[in-house]
Amino acid sequence: MKRLIGIFIFLLICVSSPVYADNKDLVQYIGDSYTQGYSKDGPITGDDLWYVHASQKAGVDYTQASQGGVGFVAKSYGQTFDDLLKEGTGRNAKYVVIAGGYNDMYYSYDTIKNKVYDTVKKHKHFILKRKY
């Protein structure tokens, strides 16, 4: 039930909140299987992907890196969100959206909190050095 509420709140924010981005700014989406296009009803592709809808509504360009099973702590094929962020550092995205965390549900709150903090801290300098 918590997962369903979390997804609903996230989608509600994406659909209803105005985004004040300059036209065609680049957003980098990092995510798990939901960003990759998997759902309980089968694969989602093309314009039906949630981040494509969000980007079109905001009038921004996008790039994405995702891997099913990945999280801030949880690894899939040896990768975490941190690794997916590293892959996208050369893309010069003005905004970064990390969508996920469900795969981390079996880790303690402190472990997740510390990994989120470390991931943001590690990549903060890349984002702040970008020229727009």
C-alpha positions as CSV (number, residue, x, y, z in Angstrom):
1,M,0.0,0.0,0.0
2,K,2.9,2.4,0.8
3,R,4.3,1.8,-2.6
4,L,1.0,2.6,-4.3
5,I,0.6,5.8,-2.3
6,G,4.2,6.8,-3.1
7,I,3.7,6.2,-6.9
8,F,0.4,8.1,-6.8
9,I,1.9,11.1,-4.9
10,F,4.9,11.2,-7.3
11,L,2.7,11.1,-10.4
12,L,0.3,13.7,-8.9
13,I,3.2,16.1,-8.5
14,C,4.5,15.4,-12.0
15,V,1.1,16.0,-13.6
16,S,-0.2,18.9,-11.5
17,S,2.8,21.0,-10.6
18,P,4.0,23.7,-12.9
19,V,7.6,23.4,-14.0
20,Y,9.4,26.7,-14.7
21,A,12.2,25.4,-16.9
22,D,13.5,27.3,-19.9
23,N,12.4,25.8,-23.2
24,K,14.4,22.7,-24.1
25,D,16.5,22.5,-21.0
26,L,17.9,19.0,-20.5
27,V,16.6,16.8,-17.7
28,Q,18.5,13.6,-16.8
29,Y,16.2,10.9,-15.4
30,I,17.8,8.1,-13.3
31,G,15.7,5.2,-12.3
32,D,14.8,1.6,-11.7
33,S,12.6,-0.8,-13.7
34,Y,9.7,1.7,-13.6
35,T,11.8,4.3,-15.5
36,Q,13.1,1.5,-17.7
37,G,9.5,0.9,-18.8
38,Y,8.4,-2.2,-16.8
39,S,5.1,-2.5,-15.1
40,K,2.9,-5.3,-13.7
41,D,0.8,-5.0,-16.9
42,G,3.8,-5.4,-19.2
43,P,6.3,-3.1,-20.9
44,I,5.6,0.6,-21.5
45,T,7.4,2.2,-24.4
46,G,7.7,5.5,-26.3
47,D,5.4,8.4,-25.4
48,D,3.7,6.3,-22.7
49,L,6.7,6.4,-20.4
50,W,6.1,8.6,-17.3
51,Y,9.3,10.7,-17.8
52,V,8.3,11.3,-21.5
53,H,5.0,12.7,-20.3
54,A,6.6,14.8,-17.6
55,S,9.2,16.2,-20.1
56,Q,6.6,17.0,-22.7
57,K,4.4,18.8,-20.1
58,A,7.4,20.8,-19.0
59,G,8.7,21.5,-22.5
60,V,12.2,20.1,-21.8
61,D,14.4,17.6,-23.5
62,Y,15.4,14.5,-21.6
63,T,17.9,11.7,-21.3
64,Q,17.5,8.7,-19.1
65,A,19.6,5.9,-17.5
66,S,17.8,3.1,-15.8
67,Q,18.3,-0.5,-14.7
68,G,15.7,-2.8,-13.1
69,G,16.5,-3.7,-9.5
70,V,18.8,-0.8,-8.9
71,G,18.5,1.6,-6.0
72,F,20.6,3.9,-3.9
73,V,21.9,0.9,-2.0
74,A,20.5,-2.1,-4.0
75,K,22.7,-3.2,-6.8
76,S,21.6,-4.7,-10.1
77,Y,24.4,-6.0,-12.4
78,G,26.8,-4.2,-10.1
79,Q,25.2,-0.8,-10.5
80,T,23.4,1.6,-8.2
81,F,21.9,5.1,-8.9
82,D,25.3,6.5,-8.2
83,D,26.7,4.5,-11.2
84,L,23.9,5.5,-13.4
85,L,24.6,9.2,-12.5
86,K,28.3,8.7,-13.4
87,E,27.2,7.5,-16.9
88,G,25.3,10.7,-17.5
89,T,27.8,13.3,-16.3
90,G,28.9,14.3,-19.8
91,R,25.4,15.1,-21.0
92,N,25.3,18.5,-19.3
93,A,21.7,18.1,-17.9
94,K,20.4,21.2,-16.1
95,Y,18.1,19.1,-13.9
96,V,18.5,15.6,-12.5
97,V,15.5,13.5,-11.3
98,I,16.2,10.2,-9.4
99,A,13.0,8.2,-9.4
100,G,13.1,5.0,-7.4
101,G,14.1,3.6,-4.1
102,Y,11.6,0.7,-3.9
103,N,14.4,-1.7,-4.4
104,D,16.0,-0.4,-1.2
105,M,13.1,-1.4,1.0
106,Y,15.0,-4.2,2.7
107,Y,17.8,-1.9,3.9
108,S,17.6,0.1,7.1
109,Y,16.5,3.7,7.2
110,D,20.0,4.9,8.2
111,T,21.7,2.9,5.4
112,I,19.4,4.4,2.8
113,K,19.6,7.9,4.2
114,N,23.4,7.8,4.2
115,K,23.6,6.4,0.7
116,V,21.2,9.1,-0.6
117,Y,23.3,11.8,1.1
118,D,26.6,10.3,-0.3
119,T,25.2,10.1,-3.8
120,V,23.9,13.7,-3.9
121,K,27.1,15.0,-2.3
122,K,29.3,13.1,-4.8
123,H,27.5,14.4,-7.8
124,K,26.7,17.9,-6.5
125,H,30.0,19.3,-7.8
126,F,29.3,18.0,-11.3
127,I,25.9,19.7,-11.4
128,L,27.1,23.0,-9.9
129,K,30.1,23.3,-12.4
130,R,27.8,23.0,-15.4
131,K,27.5,26.1,-17.7
132,Y,24.0,27.0,-19.0
